[in-house]
């Protein structure tokens, strides 16, 4: 893995007991596999940014990006493909890592990694609903410059979208 410095460190919802540390990365090979718990995609369909409306750890629905928990026996890439299809009815046609978020629970001295990818996707058909108990209720394809109108993941979210846009031209149109 190319050695990238930690780009951003910030508390989750201003709670110092949970710290997010985001780092750019072009591979996840050097991360402790057992600590990798999620795969998320910053996904684009014909130049538009895919966002989904659902629950992202809070009690109210909000706009965010596609992704979720790595199931036992799944690779990171299998999780990415499954989650994007379940949440948006879109197929991943190409992808690459952009970075990871280390979530540190300071009171418990525990951490996990959440992996982030840039993806090109295409629709398999119309979006109907997320099979995971309707967690995702709506999807949108938006101009990437307008994402802050919908998704506010702080400085880390800004870096995710910035890095995804930097690497998007390197993805194949399979």
PAPA-923753 format. One record per residue (C-alpha): residue number from 1; residue in one letter; chain; x, y, z. Coordinates in nm, 3 decimals. Layout:
N
> NUM A A X Y Z
...
END
This chain:
174
> 1 X A 0.000 0.000 0.000
> 2 X A 0.126 0.347 -0.081
> 3 X A 0.196 0.531 0.242
> 4 X A -0.056 0.815 0.279
> 5 X A -0.075 1.037 0.587
> 6 X A -0.398 1.063 0.783
> 7 X A -0.588 1.337 0.604
> 8 X A -0.860 1.414 0.852
> 9 X A -0.951 1.329 1.210
> 10 X A -1.279 1.445 1.362
> 11 X A -1.523 1.333 1.632
> 12 X A -1.854 1.173 1.528
> 13 X A -2.136 1.421 1.591
> 14 X A -1.904 1.621 1.820
> 15 X A -1.874 1.319 2.052
> 16 X A -1.506 1.278 2.154
> 17 X A -1.568 0.913 2.252
> 18 X A -1.594 0.822 1.881
> 19 X A -1.321 0.950 1.649
> 20 X A -1.313 0.910 1.271
> 21 X A -0.969 0.910 1.109
> 22 X A -0.979 0.912 0.730
> 23 X A -0.676 0.819 0.519
> 24 X A -0.636 0.809 0.142
> 25 X A -0.528 0.464 0.020
> 26 X A -0.493 0.281 -0.309
> 27 X A -0.512 -0.065 -0.147
> 28 X A -0.646 -0.221 0.170
> 29 X A -0.394 -0.508 0.174
> 30 X A -0.208 -0.379 0.481
> 31 X A -0.519 -0.339 0.698
> 32 X A -0.606 -0.600 0.960
> 33 X A -0.873 -0.803 0.779
> 34 X A -1.075 -0.880 1.092
> 35 X A -1.105 -0.507 1.164
> 36 X A -1.249 -0.427 0.818
> 37 X A -1.626 -0.408 0.871
> 38 X A -1.780 -0.200 0.589
> 39 X A -1.741 -0.128 0.217
> 40 X A -1.892 0.191 0.074
> 41 X A -1.896 0.328 -0.279
> 42 X A -1.885 0.686 -0.398
> 43 X A -2.062 0.584 -0.718
> 44 X A -2.116 0.755 -1.052
> 45 X A -2.361 0.674 -1.330
> 46 X A -2.288 0.857 -1.655
> 47 X A -2.112 1.134 -1.464
> 48 X A -2.383 1.178 -1.201
> 49 X A -2.321 1.101 -0.834
> 50 X A -2.544 0.829 -0.685
> 51 X A -2.691 0.908 -0.343
> 52 X A -2.943 0.711 -0.141
> 53 X A -3.200 0.814 0.121
> 54 X A -3.198 0.595 0.430
> 55 X A -3.066 0.529 0.778
> 56 X A -2.691 0.577 0.836
> 57 X A -2.659 0.504 1.205
> 58 X A -2.903 0.770 1.323
> 59 X A -3.271 0.763 1.402
> 60 X A -3.380 0.971 1.103
> 61 X A -3.343 0.910 0.732
> 62 X A -3.084 1.115 0.548
> 63 X A -2.899 1.118 0.217
> 64 X A -2.574 0.926 0.195
> 65 X A -2.367 0.686 -0.014
> 66 X A -2.421 0.316 -0.088
> 67 X A -2.253 0.052 0.121
> 68 X A -2.270 -0.157 0.431
> 69 X A -2.149 -0.442 0.647
> 70 X A -1.910 -0.707 0.519
> 71 X A -2.083 -1.043 0.566
> 72 X A -1.886 -1.351 0.681
> 73 X A -1.703 -1.511 0.388
> 74 X A -1.741 -1.206 0.161
> 75 X A -1.452 -1.018 0.009
> 76 X A -1.452 -0.639 0.034
> 77 X A -1.535 -0.618 -0.336
> 78 X A -1.822 -0.868 -0.310
> 79 X A -1.970 -0.656 -0.030
> 80 X A -1.935 -0.341 -0.239
> 81 X A -2.112 -0.499 -0.537
> 82 X A -2.389 -0.656 -0.324
> 83 X A -2.461 -0.341 -0.125
> 84 X A -2.475 -0.117 -0.432
> 85 X A -2.711 -0.357 -0.607
> 86 X A -2.933 -0.400 -0.300
> 87 X A -2.951 -0.030 -0.220
> 88 X A -2.982 0.114 -0.573
> 89 X A -3.050 -0.170 -0.819
> 90 X A -2.730 -0.074 -0.998
> 91 X A -2.441 -0.287 -1.112
> 92 X A -2.078 -0.198 -1.044
> 93 X A -1.889 -0.192 -1.374
> 94 X A -1.553 -0.071 -1.240
> 95 X A -1.408 0.044 -0.907
> 96 X A -1.092 0.119 -0.713
> 97 X A -1.007 0.201 -0.351
> 98 X A -0.991 0.567 -0.252
> 99 X A -0.932 0.539 0.122
> 100 X A -1.052 0.411 0.454
> 101 X A -1.199 0.546 0.771
> 102 X A -1.076 0.419 1.104
> 103 X A -1.356 0.445 1.361
> 104 X A -1.208 0.461 1.711
> 105 X A -1.421 0.412 2.022
> 106 X A -1.195 0.584 2.273
> 107 X A -1.376 0.468 2.590
> 108 X A -1.362 0.103 2.483
> 109 X A -1.016 0.117 2.322
> 110 X A -1.162 -0.047 2.008
> 111 X A -1.154 0.039 1.640
> 112 X A -1.279 -0.078 1.302
> 113 X A -1.209 0.012 0.941
> 114 X A -1.467 0.128 0.689
> 115 X A -1.340 0.094 0.332
> 116 X A -1.421 0.352 0.064
> 117 X A -1.420 0.304 -0.314
> 118 X A -1.494 0.509 -0.624
> 119 X A -1.724 0.320 -0.863
> 120 X A -1.882 0.346 -1.203
> 121 X A -2.228 0.191 -1.201
> 122 X A -2.518 0.131 -1.438
> 123 X A -2.886 0.061 -1.369
> 124 X A -3.011 -0.297 -1.379
> 125 X A -3.369 -0.164 -1.390
> 126 X A -3.580 0.080 -1.193
> 127 X A -3.520 0.116 -0.820
> 128 X A -3.802 -0.055 -0.630
> 129 X A -3.685 -0.090 -0.270
> 130 X A -3.393 -0.204 -0.061
> 131 X A -3.448 -0.569 0.042
> 132 X A -3.283 -0.498 0.380
> 133 X A -3.606 -0.399 0.555
> 134 X A -3.647 -0.086 0.344
> 135 X A -3.341 0.084 0.493
> 136 X A -3.304 0.275 0.165
> 137 X A -3.627 0.430 0.037
> 138 X A -3.509 0.651 -0.250
> 139 X A -3.212 0.707 -0.481
> 140 X A -3.099 1.010 -0.681
> 141 X A -2.838 1.082 -0.945
> 142 X A -2.710 1.436 -0.890
> 143 X A -2.446 1.669 -1.026
> 144 X A -2.138 1.598 -0.810
> 145 X A -2.092 1.971 -0.743
> 146 X A -2.427 1.972 -0.560
> 147 X A -2.365 1.685 -0.317
> 148 X A -2.336 1.917 -0.012
> 149 X A -2.704 2.007 -0.062
> 150 X A -2.783 1.645 0.029
> 151 X A -2.489 1.483 0.209
> 152 X A -2.294 1.649 0.487
> 153 X A -2.032 1.410 0.615
> 154 X A -1.803 1.694 0.722
> 155 X A -1.443 1.725 0.608
> 156 X A -1.419 1.350 0.558
> 157 X A -1.717 1.351 0.322
> 158 X A -1.563 1.641 0.133
> 159 X A -1.238 1.448 0.090
> 160 X A -1.420 1.130 -0.017
> 161 X A -1.600 1.312 -0.298
> 162 X A -1.289 1.509 -0.395
> 163 X A -1.074 1.194 -0.416
> 164 X A -1.348 1.002 -0.599
> 165 X A -1.365 1.277 -0.861
> 166 X A -0.984 1.274 -0.893
> 167 X A -0.978 0.898 -0.958
> 168 X A -1.302 0.864 -1.158
> 169 X A -1.127 0.923 -1.496
> 170 X A -0.899 0.624 -1.427
> 171 X A -1.192 0.378 -1.415
> 172 X A -1.279 0.167 -1.716
> 173 X A -1.618 0.183 -1.893
> 174 X A -1.662 -0.195 -1.913
END
